[in-house]
């Protein structure tokens, strides 16, 4: 049986190209494989049948590019959800709309088995928690598109670190990526908590107030999301420094992970993954077991979308356990919210956040 999919939000990540992955001249004009629609197109057993967007021009361009019939291009997601029988719905709208759209999908007559929501999961921890609760109540799988989780190399690395004790007990991590915190650092922080299977316990942060999205996205709206960082103590005792203050053109997504039996250096932008084992008090470089080449954006990130769509199909058919739940996605969000709270209060923040702090919203695009 073919699984029927719909998309809410017809912009870049839905299928029309994203900055840094696609030629700027083609963004918004041509298909992109690194997208939800691209993932569906690459997956046998899923058919993209409908799309909704409030912008008429964006909707028309997406519909023509991805060959969606005019009568299945909707000006409102409510109309699409009422008219279509859908097994899967992608939420590809700006982060401040995820909460409303996921709840509408989960409670809709369309009654999908899976909602595939873009990252970050939401703009506040309270919103994320409600999304998780409502999806559980309606028996809807909430899959958050932290796409690195759907790359084979990161999955293998997690097994090496968590299951095979590659570096022993992890004691410290230094992590860096480009601004802004909510729009981009969610990738970095989700990778951190995914690799270590951990959650923040204490957060202290600094917010620069600087962002580059106004220029790169031609975004006219003033929002909170900006560069920043700080330190995070995870619940397994790992001390982590996070730097997401640099602009895109000089950034590298990198991790330095130090454990009791070795260390790792991971640089995704430069395609360099290195491993040293601790041998009689000296670090000796060695090949990463079972991983031949480093992770790259062109190869691994692009494949993440077909891989995620395959997982969506398996979830819809009841053949898999969710690899990127809303609960797990909230772990990176609460760190980011913690950075903001720490910066503006001048103190450290404990996780889980107390109830009033869970309501703090970080606006973004």
Protein Blocks (a to p, Z undefined) as FASTA:
>chain_A
ZZddddehjafklonopehjacfklgopaccfbbfklmmmmpghiacfbdcdfblklmmm
mmmmnopafklccfbfklmmmmpccfbdcdfbdfklmmmmmmmmmmmmnlpabdcddddf
blbfklmmmmmmmmmmnopacddfdfklmpfklmmmmmmmmmnomnopafbdcddddddf
klmmmmmmmmmmmmnopadfbdcdddehiafklmmnopabdcfbdcdddddddfkopacd
dddfbcfklgccddddddfkbccdddfknopacddddeehiacddddehiabdcdfklmm
mmmmmmmmmmmmmmmnopaccfbdfklmmmmmmmmmmmmmmmmnopacdddddfklmmpc
cddZZ
